[in-house]
Amino acid sequence: MSEQSPAPEVVYDPTDPMNRKEQMFPRLDPSMVRRIAAYGQEEFVQAGTNLFERGQRGVDFFLVLDGLVEVFTPDKHGQIHIFTMYSARQFSGEMNMFNKRAVMASARTAMDSHVLRVRSDDFRRMVAAEADISEIIMRAFILRRVGLIRMGYGGVVLVGPGHSADTLRLERFLVRNGYPHRTIDTETDPEAGGFIECFQLTHQQLPVVICPEHCFLQNPTSAELADELGLTETIDPDHVYDVVVAGAGPAGLAAAVYAASEGLSTIVVEGIAPGGQAGTSSKIENYLGFPTGISGQALAGRAQAQAQKFGARLAISRQAAGIDCSVQPYRVFLDDGQSVQARAVIVATGARYRKLDVPGYTQFEGAGIHYACTAMEGQLCKDGEVVVVGGGNSAGQAAVFLSRIASHVHVLVRSSGLAATMSDYLVQRILLSSSITLHTHSEIVGLEGEGRLSQVTWQQRDTGELTTRPISNVFVMIGAEPNTDWLKDCLSLDDKGFVLTGRCAQGHILESPYGTTKPGIFAVGDVRSGSVKRVASSVGEGSVVVQAVHHYLAPSPV
């Protein structure tokens, strides 16, 4: 195997501290190349040969032995844009190698080349068997995805008014699913006029999503967008998995990691994006092992990658809508009409924030009223006043995060304080911050705006005093309602709709504290009655429940 000169310079931002070129595009040592060769086949490929194309699923892994491979996407004019090249002992791929999603770029040989092709199934086998090689590949794939997101390569263009509920919905879906994109705000971006004129759009038709290969989606649903981008996976209704995990919050992802790593065929179905409520948090500081904190999205992204590394399948934008628990294997019905069969089911659909009972509330959802607080929502709050409603940790994290962006943060709680519901480190930050005001015994009574929120009125219940402020963004993080509508005909629920488990489920202690009234169906995380609403406890429950799944699937002899 002859070596080529070092790979050409890759387009990247040298000021970005996250950009670690040597780790993104490592050159494997010869001994690793020899070990990988045992899983693949050597091929001599002529210059200009496509190895894979954007939109393909389940593509092969390529290790360059000699020659040059270029990775490219077409731009909006159909011109080819080459954004990186691989030479000797470098390899292709990014995070989509771990699932059956559509790849976001094409690859072809730039010259006559000698490559090692590893088929997708053999690639998974190699990753499982070769720990040191797997570590290098996983790190490279994660960093490449980060690079694609930062640079917008292989992604889509979202065009629409930045404060529109639908624009925010689509952008939030792309961000939370880690899909590269660029947003053109028609309210502020000077380039917007050119896009609108080019596609002969009216403002009433916005937002639109434009793909490099000329797809054009006018205000698609999240499911339609997921389908077009290849984020969804095709589900075989006749295939029986060992376990289906409903929900990809911390509990569901932990269950997927442990189930897949212990040899159980596992599929996760999730309606929006990995992370659940935790995925909407700007920073989680009290999760073990992250002394400087970690964003909910970053934690979810790592867990998703980990689960896929072990072979778990993730069906995103596919929400559990019902279950037939009268037959075995169980069949979970999805909201798009598909269904999935499994011998065991782990319910991890979590909970959602409750809504305020205020006149006109629904018209401002997504147009000023938010249930997530990430960097994306933070951009909408620059230099303006905001309101955070709620006294739990999520509300506290949101208030502290927004205090660095907004001109002032008003925290509204109906109780007399925060100590009973919020971690002390957050309470102290809120009380000591000059940018945050805590309003106790207070609630929102009025919302106003034309098209989007512009004014908020709240009342101090003890005195009746009303306060009205020019506020365009309200973050509602109060209580929780369980996502259990799809289970009502199958499992026993408590009076608030949470799943009864363990002692509560049967009136006596079951083999597992996560067992429900149906053998082989388990519940973990926020959806479970009596659970502790913390990320760490959800992860713990998701990991521990797998032992009970094993016992159910292969009971010990008496």
C-alpha positions in Angstrom: 0.0 0.0 0.0 1.6 3.2 -1.1 0.9 6.4 0.8 -0.4 9.6 -0.7 0.6 13.1 0.4 -1.5 14.5 3.3 -5.1 15.2 2.6 -5.9 18.7 1.2 -6.8 21.4 3.6 -10.4 21.0 4.8 -12.8 24.0 4.9 -13.2 24.7 8.6 -13.4 27.6 11.1 -9.9 27.9 12.7 -11.4 30.1 15.4 -13.7 27.4 16.5 -12.2 25.7 19.6 -14.4 22.6 18.9 -12.8 22.1 15.5 -10.2 19.3 16.1 -9.1 18.5 12.6 -6.8 15.6 13.5 -9.6 13.9 15.4 -12.2 14.7 12.8 -10.1 13.2 10.0 -7.7 10.8 11.7 -5.1 8.7 9.8 -5.2 5.2 11.1 -2.0 3.4 11.8 -1.1 0.4 9.5 -1.9 -2.2 12.2 -5.5 -0.9 12.4 -5.8 -0.9 8.7 -4.8 -4.6 8.7 -7.4 -5.4 11.3 -10.2 -3.5 9.5 -9.3 -5.4 6.3 -10.6 -8.6 8.0 -14.1 -7.1 7.8 -14.1 -5.8 4.3 -13.0 -6.3 0.7 -10.3 -4.4 -1.2 -11.4 -2.7 -4.5 -9.6 -0.8 -7.2 -11.9 2.1 -8.3 -11.5 4.3 -11.3 -11.5 8.1 -11.0 -14.9 9.7 -10.9 -16.7 6.7 -9.5 -19.5 7.4 -7.0 -19.0 5.4 -3.8 -22.3 6.6 -2.3 -24.8 9.4 -3.0 -26.7 11.8 -0.9 -30.1 10.3 0.2 -28.9 6.7 0.2 -29.5 4.6 3.3 -27.3 2.1 4.9 -24.2 3.1 2.9 -20.9 1.2 3.2 -17.8 2.3 5.2 -14.7 3.1 3.0 -11.1 3.2 4.1 -8.8 4.7 1.6 -5.7 2.5 1.0 -4.3 4.5 -1.9 -5.7 7.4 -3.9 -8.2 10.2 -3.0 -11.9 10.3 -2.2 -13.8 13.6 -2.2 -17.0 14.3 -0.3 -19.4 16.8 -1.8 -22.9 18.2 -2.0 -24.6 20.3 -4.7 -25.3 23.9 -3.9 -28.6 25.7 -4.6 -27.5 26.3 -8.2 -26.7 22.6 -8.7 -23.0 23.2 -8.6 -20.8 20.7 -6.9 -19.2 21.8 -3.6 -16.4 19.6 -2.3 -15.9 20.2 1.4 -13.4 17.5 2.3 -11.2 14.8 0.9 -9.8 11.5 2.3 -6.4 10.1 1.4 -4.4 7.0 2.5 -5.5 5.5 5.8 -8.4 7.9 6.2 -12.1 6.8 6.3 -15.5 8.0 5.2 -18.7 8.4 7.2 -20.4 10.3 10.0 -23.1 9.6 12.5 -25.6 8.2 9.9 -23.3 5.2 9.6 -24.8 4.0 12.9 -28.4 4.0 11.6 -30.4 3.5 8.4 -31.0 7.2 7.8 -30.3 9.0 4.5 -26.7 10.3 4.2 -26.3 14.0 3.8 -23.4 14.0 1.2 -22.0 12.1 -1.7 -18.6 10.6 -2.2 -16.5 9.8 -5.3 -13.0 9.0 -6.2 -11.0 12.0 -7.3 -8.4 9.7 -9.0 -7.8 6.0 -9.5 -8.0 4.7 -6.0 -7.5 1.5 -3.9 -10.1 1.3 -1.2 -11.3 -1.1 1.5 -15.1 -1.4 1.5 -16.8 -2.6 4.7 -20.5 -3.4 4.3 -22.8 -1.7 6.7 -23.6 -4.9 8.7 -19.9 -5.8 8.8 -19.1 -2.3 10.0 -21.4 -2.7 13.0 -19.6 -6.0 13.7 -16.2 -4.3 13.5 -17.2 -1.5 15.8 -18.5 -4.0 18.4 -15.3 -6.1 18.2 -12.5 -3.5 17.8 -12.8 -1.2 20.8 -9.8 1.1 20.1 -10.8 1.5 16.4 -14.4 2.1 17.5 -13.3 4.9 19.8 -11.5 6.7 17.0 -14.3 6.3 14.5 -17.0 7.4 17.0 -15.1 10.5 18.0 -14.5 11.4 14.3 -18.1 10.8 13.4 -19.4 13.0 16.3 -17.0 15.8 15.4 -17.9 15.6 11.7 -21.6 16.0 12.5 -20.8 19.0 14.7 -18.8 20.4 11.8 -21.6 19.8 9.3 -24.0 21.6 11.7 -21.7 24.6 12.2 -20.8 25.0 8.6 -24.2 24.1 7.2 -22.8 21.5 4.7 -25.2 18.9 3.5 -28.1 20.6 5.1 -31.2 22.6 4.2 -32.2 26.2 4.1 -35.2 27.3 6.2 -36.7 30.6 5.0 -39.3 32.4 7.1 -40.0 35.1 9.7 -37.9 34.4 12.8 -40.7 34.9 15.3 -43.2 32.8 13.4 -44.5 29.8 15.3 -44.1 27.5 12.3 -40.5 28.8 11.6 -39.6 28.2 15.2 -41.2 24.7 15.1 -39.2 23.7 12.1 -36.0 25.2 13.3 -36.4 23.5 16.7 -37.0 20.2 15.0 -33.8 20.6 12.9 -31.7 21.7 15.9 -32.9 19.1 18.3 -32.3 16.3 15.7 -28.8 17.6 14.9 -29.6 18.3 11.2 -27.4 20.8 9.4 -29.3 23.8 8.3 -29.2 27.5 7.7 -32.1 29.8 8.7 -32.9 32.9 6.7 -35.0 35.3 8.8 -37.3 37.2 6.4 -37.8 39.8 9.1 -34.1 40.8 9.4 -31.9 38.9 6.8 -31.0 41.0 3.7 -30.7 37.8 1.6 -34.4 36.9 2.3 -35.7 39.1 -0.5 -33.6 37.2 -3.1 -35.0 33.9 -2.0 -38.6 35.1 -1.9 -38.2 36.6 -5.4 -36.4 33.5 -6.8 -39.1 31.1 -5.7 -41.9 33.6 -6.4 -43.2 33.3 -2.8 -45.7 35.4 -0.9 -45.2 36.0 2.8 -48.3 34.0 3.5 -46.6 30.9 2.0 -43.7 31.0 4.5 -41.9 29.2 6.0 -40.4 27.0 3.4 -37.6 24.4 3.5 -35.2 24.2 0.5 -32.9 21.2 0.0 -29.7 21.1 -2.1 -31.3 18.5 -4.5 -34.1 21.0 -5.2 -36.8 19.7 -2.8 -39.1 22.5 -1.8 -41.4 22.1 1.2 -44.0 24.7 2.1 -44.6 24.8 5.8 -44.3 21.0 6.2 -45.3 19.2 9.3 -42.4 17.8 11.4 -43.2 14.3 10.1 -43.2 15.4 6.5 -39.8 17.2 7.0 -38.4 14.1 8.7 -39.5 11.9 5.8 -38.1 14.2 3.2 -34.7 14.4 4.9 -34.5 10.7 5.5 -34.5 11.0 9.3 -37.1 8.3 9.7 -36.5 4.6 9.5 -38.6 2.1 7.6 -40.2 -0.3 10.1 -41.0 -3.9 9.1 -44.3 -4.6 10.8 -43.6 -8.4 10.8 -40.3 -8.2 12.5 -40.4 -8.9 16.2 -37.9 -7.1 18.4 -36.9 -8.2 21.9 -37.8 -4.7 23.2 -39.4 -1.6 22.0 -38.7 1.6 24.0 -41.5 4.2 23.6 -39.8 7.6 24.2 -36.3 8.9 23.8 -35.9 11.0 26.9 -33.1 10.2 29.4 -34.9 7.1 30.7 -35.7 5.7 27.2 -32.2 6.4 25.9 -30.6 4.8 28.9 -32.8 1.7 28.5 -31.8 1.6 24.8 -28.1 1.8 25.6 -28.2 -1.0 28.2 -30.6 -3.2 26.2 -28.7 -3.0 23.0 -25.3 -3.4 24.7 -26.5 -6.6 26.4 -27.6 -8.2 23.1 -31.3 -7.4 23.0 -32.6 -6.3 19.6 -33.9 -2.8 20.4 -35.9 -0.1 18.7 -36.8 3.3 20.1 -39.8 5.3 18.9 -39.8 9.0 19.5 -42.3 11.7 18.4 -40.0 14.7 18.2 -36.4 14.4 19.0 -34.1 12.6 21.5 -33.9 14.2 25.0 -37.4 14.6 26.2 -37.9 17.5 28.6 -34.2 17.3 29.6 -33.3 17.9 25.9 -34.9 21.4 26.1 -32.7 22.5 29.0 -30.0 25.1 28.4 -27.7 23.5 31.0 -27.9 20.7 33.6 -25.3 21.3 36.3 -26.2 18.7 38.9 -25.8 15.6 36.7 -23.1 13.4 38.0 -19.8 13.5 36.0 -20.3 17.0 34.4 -18.9 19.5 36.9 -19.2 22.4 34.5 -22.7 21.3 33.3 -24.0 20.0 30.0 -26.9 21.1 27.9 -29.8 18.7 27.6 -29.3 18.5 23.9 -25.7 17.6 24.2 -26.5 14.9 26.7 -29.2 13.5 24.5 -27.0 13.6 21.5 -24.3 11.6 23.2 -26.8 9.0 24.6 -28.3 8.6 21.1 -24.9 8.0 19.5 -24.1 5.5 22.3 -27.4 3.6 21.8 -26.8 3.4 18.0 -23.2 2.3 18.5 -24.5 -0.8 20.2 -27.1 -1.4 17.5 -30.3 0.1 18.8 -32.6 1.6 16.1 -34.2 5.0 16.6 -37.4 5.8 14.7 -37.6 9.6 15.1 -40.8 11.6 14.3 -42.8 8.4 15.0 -44.9 8.6 18.2 -46.5 5.8 20.0 -50.3 6.2 19.5 -51.7 3.0 20.9 -50.8 -0.6 22.0 -52.4 -4.0 21.6 -51.5 -5.7 24.9 -54.0 -8.5 24.4 -51.5 -10.5 22.3 -47.9 -11.6 22.5 -45.7 -10.3 21.0 -47.1 -6.9 21.9 -47.8 -4.5 19.0 -47.2 -0.7 19.4 -49.1 1.4 16.9 -47.5 4.6 15.7 -49.1 7.9 14.8 -48.3 7.5 11.1 -50.2 4.2 10.8 -47.2 2.0 11.1 -46.7 -0.5 13.9 -43.8 -2.4 15.6 -43.8 -5.7 17.4 -41.8 -6.6 20.4 -41.7 -9.3 23.1 -41.3 -6.6 25.8 -42.2 -2.9 26.0 -40.5 -0.2 28.0 -42.8 2.9 28.4 -40.6 6.0 28.7 -42.9 8.6 27.1 -42.3 11.0 30.0 -44.4 14.1 30.7 -45.1 17.5 29.2 -45.4 20.9 30.9 -48.9 22.0 31.7 -50.4 25.0 30.0 -51.7 28.2 31.6 -55.4 29.0 31.8 -55.2 32.5 30.3 -57.5 34.0 27.6 -55.9 33.9 24.2 -53.1 31.6 25.4 -53.2 29.1 22.5 -52.7 31.8 19.8 -49.3 32.7 21.2 -48.0 29.1 21.6 -44.8 29.1 19.5 -45.2 32.8 18.8 -44.0 34.1 22.2 -44.9 31.2 24.5 -42.2 28.5 24.8 -41.8 25.2 26.6 -38.1 24.9 25.9 -35.1 27.1 26.8 -32.1 26.5 24.6 -29.8 28.8 22.6 -32.3 28.9 19.8 -35.0 30.4 22.0 -32.4 32.6 23.7 -31.7 34.4 20.4 -35.3 35.6 20.4 -34.8 37.3 23.8 -31.8 39.5 23.3 -32.0 42.8 25.1 -35.7 42.3 26.0 -37.6 41.4 29.2 -38.8 37.9 29.5 -41.0 35.9 31.9 -40.3 32.4 33.3 -43.3 30.7 34.9 -42.5 27.9 37.3 -40.5 27.0 40.4 -38.8 23.8 39.4 -35.2 23.2 38.3 -36.1 23.6 34.6 -37.5 27.0 35.3 -34.5 27.9 37.4 -32.0 26.8 34.7 -34.0 28.8 32.2 -34.0 32.0 34.3 -30.2 31.8 35.0 -29.5 31.1 31.3 -31.7 34.0 30.1 -30.3 36.4 32.6 -27.2 36.6 30.4 -29.1 37.4 27.3 -32.3 39.3 28.2 -32.4 42.8 29.7 -34.3 41.4 32.7 -35.9 38.1 33.7 -39.2 38.0 35.7 -39.7 34.6 37.5 -43.4 34.1 38.5 -44.5 31.4 41.0 -47.8 31.0 42.7 -46.2 29.8 46.0 -44.3 31.8 48.6 -40.8 30.9 47.3 -38.5 28.5 45.5 -36.8 26.5 48.3 -39.3 23.7 48.3 -39.2 22.9 44.6 -35.8 24.0 43.3 -32.2 23.0 43.9 -30.5 25.4 46.3 -27.7 26.3 43.9 -30.3 27.7 41.4 -32.3 29.4 44.2 -29.2 31.3 45.3 -28.2 32.4 41.8 -31.7 33.7 41.2 -31.8 35.6 44.5 -28.4 37.1 44.0 -28.8 38.1 40.4 -29.5 41.7 39.6 -31.0 40.6 36.3 -33.7 38.4 37.8 -36.7 39.4 39.9 -38.7 36.7 41.7 -42.4 37.5 41.9 -44.1 35.2 44.5 -47.9 34.6 44.8 -48.1 35.8 41.2 -49.7 34.5 38.0 -50.2 35.7 34.4 -53.7 37.1 33.8 -53.3 38.8 30.4 -51.5 38.2 27.1 -51.7 40.6 24.1 -50.2 41.0 20.7 -50.9 41.1 17.0 -49.7 37.8 15.4 -47.1 37.3 18.2 -46.9 38.2 21.8 -46.0 41.7 22.7 -47.4 42.4 26.2 -47.9 40.4 29.4 -49.9 41.2 32.5 -49.5 39.4 35.8 -51.2 39.8 39.2 -49.9 39.6 42.7 -52.6 37.5 44.3 -52.2 38.7 47.9 -52.6 42.4 47.0 -54.4 42.2 43.7 -51.7 44.5 42.1 -51.5 44.2 38.4 -48.2 44.6 36.4 -48.1 45.0 32.6 -44.8 44.9 30.8 -43.8 44.9 27.1 -42.7 41.3 26.9 -42.5 39.1 23.8 -41.3 35.8 25.3 -42.8 33.7 28.1 -41.3 30.4 29.2 -43.9 28.1 30.8 -42.5 25.3 32.9 -45.1 24.4 35.4 -46.0 20.9 36.6 -46.2 17.9 34.3 -48.9 15.9 32.5 -48.0 12.3 31.7 -47.9 11.2 28.0 -50.0 8.2 28.7 -53.1 8.7 26.5 -52.0 5.8 24.3 -51.9 3.4 27.3 -55.3 3.9 28.9 -56.9 0.7 27.6 -53.9 -1.4 28.6 -52.3 -0.4 31.9 -53.5 0.9 35.3 -52.8 4.6 35.8 -53.0 6.7 39.0 -55.5 9.5 39.3 -53.2 11.9 37.5 -52.6 9.6 34.6 -49.1 8.3 35.6 -48.3 4.6 35.1 -48.7 2.5 38.3 -45.7 0.2 38.8 -44.3 -2.3 41.4 -46.2 -2.4 44.7 -48.7 0.2 43.4 -49.5 -1.8 40.3 -50.7 -5.0 41.9 -51.2 -4.4 45.6 -48.0 -6.4 46.3 -44.3 -6.3 45.4 -43.6 -7.5 41.8 -40.3 -8.9 40.7 -39.4 -5.4 39.4 -40.4 -2.0 40.8 -40.9 -1.0 37.2 -43.3 -3.7 36.3 -46.8 -2.8 35.4 -50.2 -4.6 35.4 -49.2 -6.3 32.2 -46.2 -8.8 32.3 -43.5 -7.7 29.9 -44.5 -4.1 29.9 -42.4 -1.8 32.1 -42.5 1.9 32.9 -39.5 4.2 33.7 -38.8 7.9 34.2 -41.2 10.7 34.5 -44.1 8.7 33.1 -44.0 6.4 36.1 -46.2 7.1 39.2 -44.0 8.2 42.1 -40.9 8.7 40.1 -38.3 11.4 41.1 -38.3 14.0 38.4 -34.6 14.2 37.9 -32.4 13.4 34.9 -30.1 11.1 37.0 -33.0 9.1 38.4 -34.5 8.7 35.0 -31.2 7.4 33.6 -30.9 5.1 36.6 -34.3 3.6 36.1 -33.7 3.2 32.3 -30.6 1.2 32.9 -31.8 -0.9 35.8 -35.1 -1.9 34.1 -33.2 -3.9 31.5 -32.4 -6.6 34.1 -36.1 -7.1 34.6 -36.6 -7.3 30.8 -34.0 -10.1 30.7 -35.7 -12.0 33.5 -39.0 -11.7 31.6 -37.7 -12.8 28.3 -35.6 -15.7 29.7 -37.0 -16.5 33.2 -34.7 -18.5 35.5 -35.7 -22.1 35.9 -37.5 -22.9 39.2 
